[in-house]
Amino acid sequence: MVTTRRKPWIGRVGFVVGIFVAAAIVATGSVPGGNRALGAELELGATATGGLGVAPEGRVMTARRLAPGAPGAEGRIRLLNQTSQRASILVRARTTDPALDGLVRLDLHAGEGAPLRTTLADLRRWRPLRPALAPQRRERVAVRAWIPASVAGGHEARRTEVTLEFVRKGMEA
């Protein structure tokens, strides 16, 4: 016959060790508090009509942490003039939330042409994008979106989807 003596201190030591292990797991798994403001998020897509093609069609770039003075985000689009005539290009932006309209700046730069520098609000109406495209030619368009350092606020935790619409001059609606 085997007899065991119970040692009450083993249970207490095990309990205390378990508390320390649980506290360590909670401490290492917690997210530290911060005081950094939430940035804005912008998803940019592109579409084209009127004898123009665009690649990629749909999402071009996603800017997840737009904040005043931050570098911003960049994307590239390829425009194709599918017609047999020289095409002057117009571009405008459609957004899902106008809250960022006056805050976000956009640069669109096509080939050797002068960059189109504008706010998201100003790009809600058709604006010319230079140079004109020769027949059956492609042109790369670099797009940059940012919030200038001079913006005091209003961008925090805002999210919008922007679609750049490209069309030949004379075909806009």
Sequence and secondary structure as in RCSB ss.txt:
>XXXX:A:sequence
MVTTRRKPWIGRVGFVVGIFVAAAIVATGSVPGGNRALGAELELGATATGGLGVAPEGRVMTARRLAPGAPGAEG
RIRLLNQTSQRASILVRARTTDPALDGLVRLDLHAGEGAPLRTTLADLRRWRPLRPALAPQRRERVAVRAWIPAS
VAGGHEARRTEVTLEFVRKGMEA
>XXXX:A:secstr
       HHHHHHHHHHHHHHHHHHHHHHS         EEEEEEEEE SSEEEES EEEEEEEEE BTS  EEE
EEEEEE SSS EEEEEEEEES GGGTTT EEEEEETTS  EEEETTGGGS EEEEEEE TT EEEEEEEEEB TT
  SS TT EEEEEEEEEETT   
